[in-house]
Amino acid sequence: MDSTFLQARIDATKTQIIAFEGALTAFAANGALQSYTIDTGQTDQTVTRANLTQLRNTVTSLYNQLATLEARLSGGSTQVIPGW
């Protein structure tokens, strides 16, 4: 796979992680906050306090995706462990 493509996917995934973690931080810092709009650079998504579990799961999934992409870029292998 083209290393330029993989690096672009890694950069995009990092941007998404930062955006989603920003939402988690905003909810933690402001107990009255009920919704937050995430701008990933590709889309805008509004999440609510009720979506915190899904939001945390998304961040975990993005970190797993990042690890896989970085392993592919370095030519190594990765072990995937289910999160259930």
N, C-alpha and C positions, 0 to 999 in steps of 0.2 A: 504494500500500500504506500502511496506517495507520502513522504515525510512532511511536505508542505500542507497537505490536506489534514494529516493527523495533528500537526501543530495548530492549525486553525481551529479544529474541533476542541483541542485542549484549551485554547484561549477562550473559546465560546463557553465551554463548560465552567471554567473558572469565573467568568463574568456572571453566569447564572448562579453559581454558588454564592458569590458575593451579594447578589441581589436578594436571593431567598434568605440568606443569613441576616441581611439588613432588615427584612420584615420581622424575623424572629426577635431581633434586638429591639426593634421599635415597639413590638407588643410587650416585651419584658420591661422596657423603660417607662411605658405609659399604660398603666392599668386601665385607663378609661378608653383607650384606643380600641375601636371596634372593627375597623377595616384599614387596609394598607394596600397601596398600588405598587406592584413590582414592575420595574422597567428593566428587562433583561437585555435590552439593545435590539432584540428581535421582536418582542411583543410586550404589551402591557397586560398585566393580570392583577385583578383585585382579589385579595384574600381577606378573610374575616377571622376574628378571634376563634370562632367555632371550627376553623380549618387548621388549628395548630398541629394536630397529630399528622394530618396529611402534609403539612408544610415541613415538619421534621422528617417525615418519610421521604419527601422529595429531596431534601438536602442530603440525606444518607444515600439515596440512589445516585445523585449527582457525584458524590465523592467516589462511589464505586465505579461509575462510568469514567471518571477522571483517572482512577488507578489503572483501569483497563487500557485506556487510550495511551497513557504514559508508558505502560509496559509494551504495548505494540510499537510505540515510537522507538523505544530503546532496544527492541528486538528480543526482549525477555518474555517470560510467560507470567501469567497471573493465575491465582487460584481463586475461584469464585465460591463463596460460602453463602448459602441461603440465609436470609435474615429472619426466618420464621422460627 
